[in-house]
Amino acid sequence: QVQLVESGGGLVQAGGSLRLSCAASGRSFTTYAIGWFRQAPGKEREFVASISWGGGSQYYADSVKGRFTISRDNAKNTVYLQMNSLKPEDTAVYYCTAKKSLIATNSNGDGMDYWGKGTLVTVSS
């Protein structure tokens, strides 16, 4: 069992930065790939970024590439999403998810093993 808790969301102006955290409990955290998805009001859930269990591979949606960075600290059972140069279109609820296998960039979130409850990011123009 893995429990995921997101934090770090909030209100920020366009061009600003936020760092989201995904804190995990459970002994097997280091065996899971971790992903971030987001869902804006009235829109479908979309992939944002993912990182392999060891942290050696990172994947990003084209819309955030060059602006967002995903990282993990397995000693702290935590995955981070550093978000820079935020845009109003980044406004969404951001969810952390865990999966035993690769979380691909074309994933729609189906088949994940665990989900957090989400944290709201609002970017004002």
C-alpha positions as CSV (number, residue, x, y, z in Angstrom):
1,Q,0.0,0.0,0.0
2,V,1.1,3.5,-0.8
3,Q,-0.6,6.7,0.3
4,L,0.1,9.9,-1.6
5,V,-0.4,13.4,-0.2
6,E,0.1,16.5,-2.4
7,S,1.0,19.9,-1.1
8,G,2.3,23.2,-2.3
9,G,-0.5,24.4,-4.5
10,G,-1.8,28.0,-4.3
11,L,-2.4,31.2,-6.1
12,V,0.4,32.7,-8.1
13,Q,0.7,35.4,-10.8
14,A,1.7,34.5,-14.3
15,G,5.4,34.1,-14.6
16,G,5.8,33.0,-11.1
17,S,6.8,29.7,-9.6
18,L,5.5,27.0,-7.3
19,R,6.9,23.7,-6.0
20,L,4.5,20.9,-5.5
21,S,5.4,18.0,-3.2
22,C,4.0,14.5,-3.2
23,A,4.7,12.8,0.1
24,A,4.3,9.0,0.1
25,S,3.9,6.6,2.9
26,G,4.5,2.9,2.5
27,R,7.6,0.7,2.4
28,S,7.6,0.1,-1.3
29,F,7.6,3.7,-2.5
30,T,11.0,3.3,-4.2
31,T,9.6,0.6,-6.5
32,Y,7.0,2.9,-8.1
33,A,7.2,5.3,-10.9
34,I,5.5,8.6,-9.9
35,G,3.6,10.9,-12.1
36,W,1.8,14.2,-12.0
37,F,-1.5,14.7,-13.8
38,R,-3.7,17.8,-13.8
39,Q,-7.3,18.5,-14.5
40,A,-8.7,21.9,-15.2
41,P,-12.4,22.8,-14.9
42,G,-14.4,21.4,-17.8
43,K,-11.4,19.6,-19.3
44,E,-10.1,16.1,-19.3
45,R,-7.3,14.9,-17.0
46,E,-3.9,15.3,-18.7
47,F,-0.4,14.0,-18.1
48,V,2.1,16.5,-16.8
49,A,5.3,14.7,-15.9
50,S,6.6,11.4,-14.6
51,I,9.8,10.0,-13.1
52,S,11.1,6.5,-12.9
53,W,11.5,4.6,-9.6
54,G,15.2,5.4,-9.4
55,G,14.8,9.0,-10.7
56,G,17.1,8.4,-13.7
57,S,14.4,9.0,-16.3
58,Q,11.9,11.9,-16.5
59,Y,9.2,12.6,-18.9
60,Y,7.2,15.7,-19.7
61,A,4.2,16.9,-21.6
62,D,5.1,19.2,-24.4
63,S,3.1,22.0,-22.8
64,V,5.4,22.1,-19.7
65,K,8.7,21.0,-21.1
66,G,11.4,23.5,-20.2
67,R,9.3,25.1,-17.5
68,F,8.6,22.2,-15.1
69,T,11.1,19.8,-13.5
70,I,10.2,16.6,-11.7
71,S,12.5,15.1,-9.1
72,R,12.4,12.6,-6.3
73,D,14.1,12.1,-3.0
74,N,13.6,8.4,-2.1
75,A,15.2,8.9,1.3
76,K,12.3,11.3,2.1
77,N,9.7,9.3,0.2
78,T,8.9,12.5,-1.7
79,V,8.5,13.6,-5.3
80,Y,8.7,17.2,-6.3
81,L,7.3,19.2,-9.3
82,Q,9.1,22.5,-9.7
83,M,6.9,24.8,-11.8
84,N,8.4,27.9,-13.3
85,S,7.2,30.5,-15.7
86,L,3.6,29.6,-14.9
87,K,0.8,30.5,-17.2
88,P,-2.9,30.9,-16.6
89,E,-3.5,27.8,-18.7
90,D,-1.5,25.8,-16.0
91,T,-4.5,26.4,-13.6
92,A,-5.8,23.0,-12.5
93,V,-5.9,20.5,-9.7
94,Y,-2.7,18.6,-9.7
95,Y,-2.6,15.0,-8.8
96,C,0.2,12.7,-7.8
97,T,0.0,9.1,-8.9
98,A,2.1,5.9,-8.5
99,K,2.5,3.0,-10.8
100,K,4.7,-0.1,-10.8
101,S,5.7,0.4,-14.4
102,L,6.5,3.3,-16.6
103,I,4.1,6.2,-16.8
104,A,4.2,7.3,-20.4
105,T,3.7,10.7,-21.8
106,N,0.6,9.6,-23.6
107,S,-1.0,8.2,-20.5
108,N,-4.5,9.4,-19.6
109,G,-4.2,8.2,-16.1
110,D,-5.9,4.9,-16.5
111,G,-4.2,1.9,-14.8
112,M,-2.5,3.8,-12.0
113,D,-2.0,1.9,-8.8
114,Y,-2.5,4.9,-6.4
115,W,-3.7,8.5,-6.5
116,G,-3.5,11.4,-4.2
117,K,-6.4,13.8,-3.6
118,G,-4.9,16.7,-5.4
119,T,-3.7,20.2,-4.8
120,L,-5.1,23.3,-6.5
121,V,-2.9,25.6,-8.6
122,T,-4.3,28.9,-9.7
123,V,-2.3,31.2,-12.0
124,S,-3.7,34.7,-12.4
125,S,-3.0,36.8,-15.5
